[in-house]
Amino acid sequence: MKIVHISHHYWPVIGGIENVVKALAEDMARLGHEVHVITSRYGAGDRPREEVINGVYVHRVKSIRFRYPDLTYPIEIPRNILRDADIVHGHSQNSLFTVRVVEEAKRLGAKTVMHFMAVNALRDHPNALIRLLGPYYSRLTIERAIKSSDIRLTKSLRDREILRSIYGIDTEYVPDGINEDLLKKPNLAEEFRRKYHIQDPFIVYVGRLHRLKGIDVLIRALALIKDEEPDLRAVIIGPGDRRPYVRLASKLGVRDRIVFTGFVDEDTKIGGIDASIALVLPSICDYVEVFSLVITEAWARGKPVIASAVGEIPFRVRNMVSGLLVPSRDPKALAQAILLLSRDEKLRQRLGEEGRSSVITWSHVVGKLLEVYKREQP
């Protein structure tokens, strides 16, 4: 089968959707399919416009961008790649790039798939202008994506319900997975502790250093419990500008209790999860939590999750069953959840084991997608 994935970013850009598209494309290529990715040149540095990476044909096309990644628009479209494709799979209807290329694939007669993500998720965005204009943009791209897609997928039960109730369409639920070897890796906690010279207990955050991710909320929560748990630390793993968070931590008197690692390799990241008490995700709005892959990774390692009840998270994390849910932007509630898990080892084990039972792998996801691709169009 000739399969074409569409996303405005691809490797070497690293992030949630980028990692997902790369995992799907490479697994499908390993199964013998001819797999292409059409993406923009943003973030690719000096990589060539056309190359083959791990068996995947990557096509980086000229595009323009209006400040935000989702507002990337293709100036050129490789119609020769789309014209004889068996399936064209777009990732995120919020991306103008993806919507435009999928529309062209549909016009050329290809069978099209759209993976809907973060549907109507801009209403609680902290930026007032985005809250005002975002819903209009969102509705426009959703309607265009519905019209141009033969098959509609969601990876979020939240999005699935919204599409059914507001837009009147049914979707297939296909969530993200993890690499199977993550379930088999030996525990890497000691290697991580040695590398960063940490012997105290700690909570871990994994993700971009972005204001929507609520890292400031985590720092404020840590400050609230610094006297009750003087040995407890936080490790913050991920790329981004740490300076505003360093300033906040210094102001609140907890700078010496926070380790910023920056971007790390996979084994180091897993070591950080293994060595932690729990994964903490304090995100502040729906838009940034479509399907948190790091939650699955934490569960795969038997670790509990403390997370804000935003986006898809409350549909996946069951409070006091597979993790703890807290209100977003509430340092006090987050602090109390951290205290609870830091003091109750049996609860940590129980929540982590329950989460592990719900983990699925990329091979399962790819198998499901290939079945969906082969179905007759409605």
C-alpha positions, -999 to +999 in steps of 0.1 A: +000+000+000+012+036-007+005+056+024+011+093+027+011+111+061+006+148+063+019+170+091+033+206+091+063+193+111+084+162+110+118+150+123+142+167+132+114+187+149+106+168+182+072+171+198+040+152+205+025+150+170+059+149+153+069+118+174+035+101+166+038+106+129+074+094+129+064+063+148+035+054+126+054+061+093+084+041+103+064+011+116+043+010+084+075+012+063+090-017+083+059-038+074+067-033+037+044-004+028+056+025+006+053+054+031+057+091+024+055+121+047+046+155+033+057+183+056+069+219+057+105+230+058+101+247+091+124+233+118+143+211+094+175+232+094+198+222+066+181+189+060+174+183+022+140+189+008+137+152-003+153+123+017+146+088+030+147+084+067+144+048+081+126+037+050+102+067+049+102+091+020+102+127+034+090+156+012+096+191+027+077+217+007+078+255+006+053+270+030+045+303+047+037+307+084+016+333+102+033+332+137+019+299+150+028+264+137-009+256+130-010+287+107+014+271+083+002+271+046+018+251+018+029+272-012+035+240-032+019+206-031+036+174-045+005+163-064+025+134-081+028+119-046-008+123-038-023+113-071-016+075-069-017+071-031-038+044-016-044+065+015-036+100+025-036+105+063-038+140+077-028+147+113-047+175+130-075+195+115-062+226+134-033+227+109-039+248+078-011+229+062-027+195+068-062+206+058-050+222+025-030+191+015-058+167+024-082+188+004-060+186-026-056+148-022-094+145-021-097+165-053-072+142-070-092+112-061-072+097-032-088+081-002-084+105+027-082+101+065-082+129+090-071+125+126-091+151+145-073+166+176-081+193+202-116+199+188-130+232+200-102+235+224-094+272+223-121+285+246-100+283+277-068+295+261-050+321+283-045+345+254-077+367+251-073+372+213-070+334+207-101+329+229-120+354+209-110+344+173-099+308+179-134+293+179-142+308+145-109+295+131-115+261+147-150+257+132-138+267+098-110+241+097-132+214+113-158+219+086-132+218+058-116+187+073-150+169+076-158+177+039-124+165+026-120+133+046-134+099+038-125+084+072-125+104+104-104+094+134-099+106+169-074+098+196-094+115+223-127+104+237-134+141+244-130+150+207-151+120+197-180+132+218-178+168+206-177+157+170-207+135+175-228+160+195-220+193+178-210+183+143-231+151+139-203+128+127-191+095+141-154+088+143-131+058+149-112+060+181-075+052+175-052+065+203-015+066+203+008+038+216+043+033+228+073+012+217+070-023+229+105-024+243+094+003+268+075-025+287+107-047+288+135-022+295+153-028+328+148-001+355+170+029+347+165+048+379+200+044+393+217+055+361+196+087+361+203+094+398+240+090+392+240+112+361+223+141+379+236+135+414+201+131+429+194+109+459+164+127+473+128+116+463+114+137+434+085+142+411+091+145+373+077+167+346+084+156+309+075+179+280+082+213+264+089+243+286+059+262+275+036+285+295+005+264+285+021+234+302+018+250+336+054+246+348+049+277+369+020+260+387+043+231+395+070+254+409+044+273+431+031+239+443+066+229+453+070+261+472+039+255+492+052+222+505+089+230+509+086+230+547+064+199+550+086+178+526+120+194+528+137+166+509+113+165+480+126+178+447+113+183+411+130+172+379+119+191+348+128+173+315+123+189+281+135+216+257+127+252+260+136+285+277+141+277+314+149+313+324+115+325+335+111+293+356+145+297+372+136+333+381+103+321+396+119+293+416+146+316+429+119+341+440+099+314+458+130+299+475+130+265+458+157+270+431+179+245+448+151+219+448+146+219+410+167+202+383+163+213+347+178+187+324+169+202+290+164+179+261+175+143+269+177+110+250+151+083+255+169+062+280+176+093+302+140+103+300+128+068+310+154+068+338+139+100+351+104+085+351+117+053+368+135+072+396+105+095+403+076+092+427+052+102+400+048+121+367+033+155+371+015+173+342+001+206+354-012+219+319-035+248+320-058+245+290-075+219+268-055+227+236-022+213+248-035+179+260-050+160+231-034+127+240-004+128+264+020+101+253+041+107+283+012+095+305+013+062+286+051+061+291+048+066+328+021+039+331+043+016+310+069+020+338+044+014+365+043+050+377+013+070+388+003+103+372-008+136+388-024+158+361-047+187+355-082+179+344-079+195+310-083+182+274-083+144+271-067+138+305-099+133+326-111+108+300-079+087+304-067+092+340-093+080+365-089+098+398-077+075+426-077+046+402-048+052+377-037+086+390-048+118+406-067+146+389-065+182+401-081+215+388-059+234+364-040+265+376-044+255+412-010+252+429-026+244+463-046+214+449-015+202+430+006+205+462-019+184+482-019+157+455+019+156+455+020+153+493-005+125+492+015+104+468+049+113+484+036+098+517+018+067+505+040+042+487+012+016+485-011+041+467+016+049+443+021+013+434-016+006+431-022+036+408+009+028+386-001-009+382-037+001+372-023+025+346+001-001+332-029-024+324-043+001+299-011+006+279-011-003+241+018-005+217+025+011+183+022-023+167-014-025+179-021+010+167-006+004+133-025-028+129-057-010+137-050+018+112-041-006+084-075-023+090-092+011+089-074+021+057-087-010+039-123-005+047-147+005+020-156+042+019-190+050+034 
